Amino acid sequence: MFLPLPTPVPGSSTVSPGSPGAPSEADLLAFARRAAADAQLVSSLPLDPQGRTWMRLNGPGDSEAWLIGWPPGTGTGWHDHGGSHGAFATAGGVLTEHSLAARMPTDGWRSLELADGIDRERRLSEGEGRAFGAHHVHQVFNASAEQHAVSVHAYYPPLPLMRRYSRSGPVLRLEQVEWPEEWA
């Protein structure tokens, strides 16, 4: 089951990436790891056996942050973060990330044929995390058939949009652009 992300909190930051006060990828990863290690916070998230659940967190430097619960077998599908950089850390269970080790163009295409050798896979167990840049395309999922996973995600600037993709072999196709006002 794929659920849209909830509506971002109004009052998005006007600080641009790289500006003084803007959190770096390392700052976002450090935040995600600290939050994922907070047992009280993690246990406060209600888990639903049918679909992902989430809770808004106060991220560093006006970033957008979420605590997300992943029932067995759920995932995001292929997507990007609309030019925001970010990080995520696993608080419980194991998440798998498939990503592309290539800078993807953001505009002017509907489908791309991907070169050989750009696929990456990471399994992130409790306490593990990763940061990513503004042109990162990936999918994240809980491959377990039995155990929930929980993770913390942070993005800066707050997500201006998300692009959703389908993938068939080496072909990545832009399917949809989602805007924050659609996530209500």
C-alpha positions, 0 to 999 in steps of 0.5 A, spaced: 500 500 500 502 506 498 500 512 502 501 520 500 506 523 505 502 528 509 501 535 508 508 539 510 507 544 516 506 551 514 511 556 514 517 553 510 524 555 510 526 561 506 534 559 507 537 555 501 541 549 501 548 551 502 546 558 506 548 559 513 543 556 517 541 551 512 542 544 515 547 539 511 546 532 509 550 530 515 546 535 519 540 531 517 543 524 518 545 526 525 538 528 526 535 522 523 540 517 527 538 521 534 531 521 533 531 513 531 535 512 537 530 515 542 526 509 544 520 513 547 519 517 541 519 511 536 514 507 541 509 513 540 508 512 533 502 508 532 503 502 527 497 499 522 498 492 520 495 495 513 498 501 511 504 506 513 503 511 519 507 517 520 508 523 525 511 530 523 517 531 527 521 538 528 527 537 524 534 541 524 534 548 521 527 548 518 527 542 515 521 537 514 522 531 518 518 524 519 517 518 523 514 513 519 512 506 520 512 500 515 508 494 515 511 488 512 511 488 505 510 496 504 514 501 500 514 508 497 515 506 489 521 509 485 521 517 487 525 523 488 524 529 493 523 535 488 530 537 489 531 537 496 537 533 499 535 529 505 537 523 510 534 517 513 535 512 519 532 506 521 529 505 528 527 498 528 526 492 523 530 493 516 529 497 510 531 496 503 533 502 499 534 501 491 537 507 488 540 509 482 548 511 482 547 517 477 545 524 477 538 524 474 536 530 470 529 533 473 526 536 467 525 535 460 524 528 459 518 522 460 522 516 460 530 514 460 534 508 459 538 507 464 545 505 463 548 498 466 551 498 473 548 504 476 543 500 480 545 500 488 541 496 494 542 497 501 539 494 507 539 498 513 538 495 520 536 498 526 541 504 527 543 505 520 542 511 516 544 514 509 544 521 507 543 523 499 543 529 495 538 533 491 538 529 485 537 522 488 532 517 485 530 511 490 525 506 492 525 504 500 521 498 502 520 493 508 521 486 505 520 483 511 513 478 511 513 479 518 516 485 522 514 492 522 520 497 520 520 504 523 524 510 520 526 517 521 526 521 515 529 529 514 529 533 508 531 540 506 528 544 504 522 542 505 519 538 500 517 542 494 514 536 490 515 529 489 516 526 482 513 518 482 516 513 477 515 507 474 521 502 472 521 496 467 528 493 466 532 499 464 527 504 463 525 509 468 518 513 466 516 519 470 508 517 472 506 523 476 508 529 479 505 531 486 505 537 490 504 539 497 497 541 497 495 534 494 498 531 500 492 533 504 
